[in-house]
């Protein structure tokens, strides 16, 4: 019986950085998503103890209304704090100018950083280290990433890097996709683009041995990829490294990524998140902004933003806490904790990803065919599949493994013809709901 096959252990389904069960404070945002924005802000079909202050229908004190200019301000922005406050009270253009100056002029190398937010502490896979050894030193010296957002096994894919900077991740991806794949980097900083473009042809033809370059860099903003001539459904994989937090309009970034991805594509990226919503004075602090902290979103709000822009059931692959090295900045931030997380957001046809993990009696078998992962593969931080061993999965995980660019590497057995309720990720959802007064969990995010 498939029920004898392995499943994620209950304890593994709740990581220290995120939970597979929605806490009472998040209930109003996740109970129902019948419409992307309306569902996030006001729709709830189950009781909850109380709503967050920003969601409450009434308050003993009137809400303070900001007088700052905010283009296309919406209820989503107010809920999520998804917009960055410009250092001098200006608009989005001033935010971008501040970021460009910090990365184009203030920082000369990664040694100038005041926190570990824009550093990659975890050991890189052997294949990535081997490729990096051949990447030009100047490209590597101006790298300010916080993770390793380049998956292995991407031969032949069309890759887009948002906020590509000096191009380090693009150079790695160019080697991984091979001569038949393509890599496009988008960045708004002239100094970084100059470095990235300087070595493109020589690296692709002389170092990698391709007949022509498979990598290009274009100037543009990640909030408007169409202006950078990135067509609808034109990419299989989008990567980004510690850049989304710098955007003054995060809903636009995720919406554009969703537009640019083909069905079965993935947004695989590392970025900085916070364990709480930051006050405006910190979100508008010039150095905190440049260090990738001022624009960091509250983790739970980011999940809500994913759902609102079409990316249901976001998965965390790995993460680590960020070290604040500068005493003055640490004093400003107080008890706020920041994390670098690598997220995986999949784009699938409507209905293939659900808001909760549902049980259809399916299981998946890894073929062991992804480069660098001969014995096992981790979809996220609590789904690790051993080669050849059947592994029970929810409907969402089955679709992520079987209906995306990963599909050729997995056999998914079973359909959605019979529904068995919520996927069992831990204790009884009914007992949990009765004990806490909160809605049952069941999502793997």
N, C-alpha and C positions, 0 to 999 in steps of 0.2 A: 504493500500500500504506500502511496506517496507520503502519507502521514509519518512514515518511519524515516523519511529523509531529513537531512539537517535543515535547520532554520536558524535565523539570527537568535542568539541567546537573549532572553528578556533583559538581562542587565546591560547587554551591549547596545540595546536600542535607545538608551538614554545617555548621551555623552555629557561631559561637564560643561560644554559650551552651548548645547541646545538639547531640547527634549523632544521625544516623539509624541508626548502628550501636551496639549495646549493648556497652559495654566489659566485659572479663572480670569486673570486680567486680560488675556488675549481672546477670550471666548467670543466677544461680540464681533471680532474681526474674522474669525475663522469658522463660525457655525454654518454660514451659508454664503456662497459666492454666486448667487443667481445673476448678478451683474457685476462687472469688474470693480466699479467704484462704489455703487450703491450697496453692494453686498459687504464691502469692507467697512463702510462707515455706519450703516444703520440696520442691516438685516440680521436677525438672530431668531432661530427657531427653538432654542433651548434656553433654560434659565441659567443665570450666572449670578455670582454673589454681588459684584459691582463692576462697573465699567471704569476704565482709566479716566483720569480727569479730562484728558483731551477728547474723550468720546461721550462724556456725560451730557444728557439732554438739558439738564439745568444745573446751576451752580449758585452757591450762596453769594459769590462775588461775580461781578460782570467780567467777562473775558477782556483782557487788554488787547487792543487792536493796534498792530504795528502801522506806523505811518510810512515805512520804507516802500519804495517802488518795487513791485514784484511782478514781472511779466508773467502772464498766464497763471497767476496764483489760483489754486484750487483747494477744495476740501482735502484732497489727497496730500498736498503739500503741508497743510496745517497738521494733519494727523501724523505724518511720517517725519516731519522735519527734513524732508528730502531735498530741500534747497539750502544752499550755503549762503550765509549772510556776508556780503562783500565787506572787506576790512574797513572801508570808509563810507559805508552805507549806500554804495552804488548798486548797479545791476549786475547781470551775468557777465557782461564784458569786463567789468573791473575784477571779478573773481578770476576770470581766465588770464587777465594781464598779470595779476598777482602770482598765479601759479607759474606762468611762463617765465616771469622774472626770477622766481625762486629756483626753478630747475635750469634755466638758461644762463643765469648770472650769479646768483647767491651761492649755489652749490657748484663747486668745481669738480669734486669727486664724491663718492659715497662716504668717504672719511669725514666729510663736513656735516653729516647728519647728527641731530641732537637726540634722536630716539632710535630704537631698533625697528621702527615701523616699516621702513623702506629697505630692509635687509632680509636675506634669506638664510635663516639659521639651520634649517634641516638639511641633512645630507642629500645631495642630488643623486638620481639613479646613475649607474655606471655609464649607460649609453649617453646621457646628457653631459656628463663630465667629459667624456671623450670628444664630443662635438665641441664643447666650449673651449677645449684646449686649442682648437683651430680657428676660433673666432678672433678677429683683430683686437688687440689690447685696448685701443681707444674706445671701441664699442663697449667693452666690458667695464671699463673704468667709470663710465657715466651711467651705469645701471643702478636704478633705484627701486627695484622690485621687492615685494614682501613675501613671495612664495615661489612655487614652481608650477606655473599654469600651462604646461605643455605636455599633454599626454603622449605616451608611446603608442605605436601601432597605427599611425595616421597616414601611412603611405597613400598617395594619390588624392588626398583631400584638399579642398579649397579652404585656406585658413585666413582669418582676419584678426589682426592684433589691434585692439583699441588702446590708444595712448602708447604707441610703440616706442617712444623715446629714442634712445640711441640705437635701438633695433636688436638688442641682444636676443630677446626671445624669438624674433623673426628669423635671425640667423640660425638659431637652433631648429626652428620649425622648417626652414628651407631644406635642411639636411634630412629631417624626418619624413617629409612628404615625398621626397624624391623628385626626379626630373618631371614626372607626370603630374605632380601636385603644384599648387600655387600658394604664395604667401603675400598678403598685402598688409602694410602697416599704415595706420592713420595717426597723425600727431599734429599739434598746433604750434609747436615750438620750433622756430627756424634753426636755432643752434643744434638741437637734437637731430632734426632731419638732415642737416648738413653732415653730421657724423655718420648717421645711418646709411646715407646714400653714397658716401665716399668709397666704400669698399664692396658695394653690391656686386658689380660685374666680376671683379677679380675673385671674390669669394666663391661665387656660384660656378664660374667656369674653371678657374685654376685650382681652387681648393676642393670643391665638390666634384669637378669633372663633368659638369653639365654642358650641353652644347650652347645653351643660352641661360640667362638669369631667370629664375622662377620666383623672384622676390622683387617687390617694388614698394616705395614709400610715397604716400600722398599727404598733402597738407589739408587738414580739416579738423572739425570738432566731433567728438564722439556722440554729441547730442543731435547731430544732423549729418548722418552718413550719406544721405541722398545727395547732399551738396558736394560730397567727396566722390560722387559717382559710384556708390556701392548700391547695386541693384537689388530688388526684392528677390528673396530666396536664392541668393547667389553664393552663399557660403555654407560649408559643411561644419565648420568648427570656428568659433570665435574665442580668442584668448585675451586676457588682460591682466596686468600685474600692478596692483596697487595704484589704480588710476580712477576707478569709478567713484571713490570717495572724494576725489578732487572736483568732480563735476558739480556745477551749480544747479543742474536739473537732472537728477537721477531717474525720474520717471521717463524722461525722453531717452536716456541712454538705454534703458532696458527695452523700451518700445522699439527703438531703432535696431537693437540687436535681434529682437524677435522678428522684425520685418526682414532683416538681411539673411536670416537663417532659412535654409530649406527645411522641409519636414524631415525629421530624423536627425537634424543637426543639434549642436550643443554649444552653450556658452559655458566655458570652462575657465574659471578665473580666480585669482587670489586677490583679496582686498582686506581692508581694516574695518572692524566693527567694534561697537561699544556695548557695555552691559547696561546702558541707560540712555535716555535722551539728554543730549547736552543743551545747556542754556545758550541763548543767542550770543552772549558776550564771548563764549568760547568758540562757537561756530564761526564767528567773524574775526577771530584772532589770526593775524597774518602768518605768524610762525607755526602755530598749531595747524593751520590750513596747509601750509607747505610741507609739514612733517606728516601729513596724512591722518591727523587726529581730529582737527576741527570739523572736517566733513564726514567723519565716520558715523554711520547710521547705527541706531539701536538694533540689535540682532533681530528681535521679534518684528520690528517695523519693516526691516528689510524683507522678511518672509512675506509680509502683507503686500509689499510693493511687487514682489515677484508674482504673486497671485493676480494682482490688479493689471499686470502687463502681459499675462498669458503664460507665465512660467509656473505651473503648479508643481507642488512637491519638490522644492529645492533640496538638494542633498549636499551635505558637507563631507568632503573627502579627508581633510586634515586641517590642523590648526595649532597655534601656539600663542601664548600671552606675550604682549609687547612690553619691552623694557623702556621706561622713561628715564633717560640718562641725565637730562638737564634738571637741576634742582628747582629752578624758577618755574619751569613748565610743570613739573610734578606738583608744585604748590598750587598752581592754578587749577589743575585737574582734580585735586583732592582724592576721593575714593573711587573715581571712575576707572574701570578696567577696560583695556583695549586688547583685541585679539586679531591676529592675522588668520583668516580662514580661506580655504580653497573650496569654492562652491561649484556644483554642477547643475546647470539648468538646461533641461531638454525641451525642444520644440517638437510636438507631435500633433497630428490632426485632432480637432476638437473631440473631446470625449475619451481620448485614450489615456489621459492622466486625470485622476480624480483628486478631490480635496483631502480625502482620507485613504488609507491603505485598505483595500477591499480584498477579500479572500475568494478566489475562483478555483482553488485546488490546483494551481499551476506549480511547476518546478522548472528550474533552469540547470543546464549542464555546461560548464566552461570547457572549451576545446583545447585550451593551452596554447593558442596560436597568436597571442598578442606579444610583440617584441618586448623583451625585458620581463615578461611575466609567464615563464614556462610552467610553473607549478600551481599558481593561484592568481586571482585578480580581485582587487578591491573596487567595487563600484562606489562605495562611500565608506564612512567610518564604522559601519556595522553590517555591511554585506560583503563578505569575502568568500569567494567561490573557489574551491579546490578543483583542479583539473579532473574531469571525469566523474565527479561526485554530484549526484542530484541534490539540489538545494531549493527548499520551498520558498516561493516568492509571492508577494502580493501582485495585484494587477498592474500597479504602476511600475514596479520593478521589472515585471515581465516585459512591459512595453519598452522600458529603457534599455533592456538587454537585447530584445529581439527585433525592435522596430526603428533602431537608430543606426548610426555608423558602426556601432558595436555588434550589430546583428550577425555578421558572418563569423563571429568568434564564439557564439553561444547557440545551443539548442534549447528552445523554450517549448515545454510540453504542456498541452492543455489549452483550452479556450476560455472565453468568458460566458459560455452558455449556461453555466450553473453558478449561482452566487451563494456563498456560505456565510455571509456577514462580514464584519470587520476582520481584518487579518490579525491574528493573535500575536501581538508584539509584546505581551506582558500580562499583567493581572486582568481579570475580567473587567471589560469596560463598563458593564452595568454596575458592578460592585464599586468601582472607582467613582462613578458618577454619583452613586447614592451616598458614598462616604464624604465626598467633597462638595457636593452641590454644583459641580462643574460638569460640562459635557464630556463625554468619553473621548479618549484620544484615539490614535490609530494611524496617524500620518508618520512617515519615516523621517520627516524633516524636524 
